[in-house]
Amino acid sequence: MKFVTIDSIDQEIEVPEWDVALEALIRDEFAKQGRLCLEDLRRLAAEYSIRFDDLFTTLFELVIHGRWHYVDAENKHRTLTRAELGRLFIGARIHYKDVRHYNGHWFPGAA
C-alpha cells in the first residue's frame, strides 16, 4: 500500500496500488464462477467496456501484494513480480495476445 498525505486534512491514508472498483468486479466474478481465467477478464472487459489491460493489471497487482494467487496451466502456484508486469507493457498497454501464456487461473487468498 502507498501512503499519501491529503493537504487539506494533513493526514496520511492508505491507497492501494490497484483499482478497488475493478477488484470488486473481479471478486464478484470469481464468486459467481469459483474460478477466474484470462478469458473471463476478456469477457468482463467487453461486457462492461473496461480496458482489458486495466483488469489484467489490477489482478496482477493483487497477486503481487498477496491478496490473490495465480496457478499456471500445470496447476503450479506462480509468483508474479512488478518487473514481470512491466515487461508486459507494449506501447503503454497490455494486449491480450501478449499475455495468452497466463493460461492458468486466479483465486483470492489471504494478504
TIZAGU-762862 format. One record per residue (C-alpha): x, y, z. Coordinates in steps of 0.02 Angstrom, whole numbers, padded with zeros to 5 digits, always signed. Layout:
REM residues N
XYZ
...
//
This chain:
REM residues 111
+00000+00000+00000
+00053+00176-00033
+00027+00313+00094
-00022+00487+00036
-00046+00646+00132
-00202+00747+00099
-00152+00929+00122
-00324+00988+00173
-00335+00867+00319
-00148+00841+00349
-00172+00654+00374
-00095+00503+00290
-00214+00374+00217
-00178+00206+00137
-00205+00199-00050
-00199+00029-00134
-00090+00008-00288
-00234-00068-00384
-00407-00012-00437
-00526-00059-00295
-00681-00047-00406
-00605-00170-00528
-00553-00279-00382
-00735-00287-00329
-00791-00334-00504
-00657-00469-00516
-00701-00536-00343
-00887-00540-00389
-00849-00635-00549
-00744-00761-00453
-00885-00784-00327
-01006-00824-00469
-00893-00950-00555
-00773-01012-00422
-00631-00983-00544
-00558-00840-00645
-00456-00856-00805
-00392-00741-00941
-00547-00770-01048
-00654-00709-00902
-00555-00547-00898
-00577-00526-01085
-00764-00556-01070
-00782-00435-00924
-00686-00302-01021
-00805-00317-01168
-00961-00331-01060
-00925-00178-00954
-00825-00076-01081
-00669-00083-00972
-00496-00092-01046
-00429-00269-01037
-00260-00208-00976
-00340-00117-00829
-00421-00279-00771
-00263-00379-00801
-00151-00252-00713
-00269-00245-00564
-00267-00434-00547
-00078-00440-00568
-00056-00308-00430
-00171-00408-00317
-00058-00560-00342
+00100-00456-00313
+00026-00397-00147
-00026-00572-00094
-00214-00540-00098
-00240-00657-00246
-00143-00805-00314
-00103-00866-00488
-00091-01051-00534
-00022-01095-00706
-00093-01222-00829
+00005-01362-00741
-00080-01312-00578
+00082-01241-00505
+00074-01087-00396
+00170-00944-00479
+00243-00789-00400
+00213-00636-00509
+00326-00482-00497
+00314-00299-00540
+00463-00320-00659
+00366-00456-00750
+00216-00341-00761
+00324-00201-00829
+00390-00312-00968
+00212-00349-01025
+00176-00167-01068
+00200-00140-01254
+00164+00036-01314
+00097+00083-01141
-00035-00054-01149
-00051-00239-01111
-00134-00333-01253
-00223-00499-01237
-00114-00579-01372
+00041-00540-01270
-00022-00622-01109
-00104-00780-01177
+00032-00881-01091
-00056-00841-00925
-00172-00985-00964
-00197-01041-00785
-00318-00964-00661
-00325-00839-00519
-00407-00852-00350
-00417-00741-00195
-00314-00777-00042
-00261-00701+00123
-00149-00547+00119
//
